[in-house]
Amino acid sequence: MFFVYVLYSPSANKFYVGYTSNLESRLLSHNLLGTKDWTKRYRPWDLVYTETYETKSSALKREKELKTGVGREFIRKMFCKE
């Protein structure tokens, strides 16, 4: 099982899109354990969206889709109240 996820940093008003096979461990890394990651600068992160996939390739494909202009627009429409 693989997860595509969207994190939100309220302090920086930023979104982060990623994928993983262990969501709990990955969230811990983003919020506490990671030392060199881009996400460290914008802690704390809130998990705001997830999708589940059977294969790594399908999760990776969706992650890449969410990182395009169309994907960013999807995220903004779902989570930004403008």
N, C-alpha and C positions, 0 to 999 in steps of 0.2 A: 504494500500500500504506500502510495506517495501523495504528498500534499503540496498544493500551491497555496501560498498564503500572502496576505497583505497586512503589513504593519503600519501603524500610524503613530507619529511622534507629536503629541499635542504641544510640547514646548517649542518645536521647530516648524510645526505645521507641514511636515513632510511624510510621504508615503514610501514604503519599501516593499518590493515584490520579490519573493524567493520561492524555492521548492526544497523539499526534504523528505526523507523517509521516516524521520523521527521528530515530529513537531514539538513535543515537549522539550526535548534536548536542544533543539534549534532556538526556541524562544529563550531558554536559559542562556544560551550563548549570546544572543543579541542583547539581552538586558543585563547580564552579570559577568559572564566568563570571557567573552571576546576581548582581545587586547589591541588588535590592529585593524579592525574592521571599520568601514565607513559608518556603520550603524552605531558604533560606540559614541560618536560625537553627538548623537541626537537622542540619547536615552532619556527617559524610559520609553519603551515601545509598547503599544497596545495592539493585540491581535484583533483585526476588524473584519477579516474575511478569509475563508478557506474553501478549497475545492479538493476533492479526493479523486485519485486516479489509480488504476490497476498497474500501470507500467511507468517506468522512469521516463521513457521517451514521450509518452503522452503528457506527463506532468511538465517536462522540460519545454515541450511545444507550447503549452498553455502559458507557462511563465514568460516565454518570449513574446507571445501575443499580448500579454498584459503590459509588457514594457514598451510596446509600440505607442504611437500617438493615439490610435483607436483604443488601446487598452487603458492608457492614462485617462482618456475621456470617460470610459466606462467607470473607472474608479472614482473620478471626480463627481460624476453624476450620482453614484451610489452614496457617497459619503460627505460631499461638500454641500452645505446648505447656503447657496448664494442668492 
